[in-house]
C-alpha cells in the first residue's frame, strides 16, 4: 500500500472511530458496544498512520 493511501485509511479510521464513540455509544454492533468499538477503531487508525510514517523514515536510513 502506498504511503498516502495508508495515511488516508488511518485518518478515515480515526474519524469513523471518534464519530462512533461520540454519537452512538450505546448501539450494539454484533457483539461490540459503540463506544469501546469506536475507541478501538480510532486506535487502529492512529497505529496505521504512525506505521506509515515510521516505515518511510526507516527505509531512508
Order of alpha helices (4+ residues) and beta strands (2+ residues): alpha-beta-beta-alpha
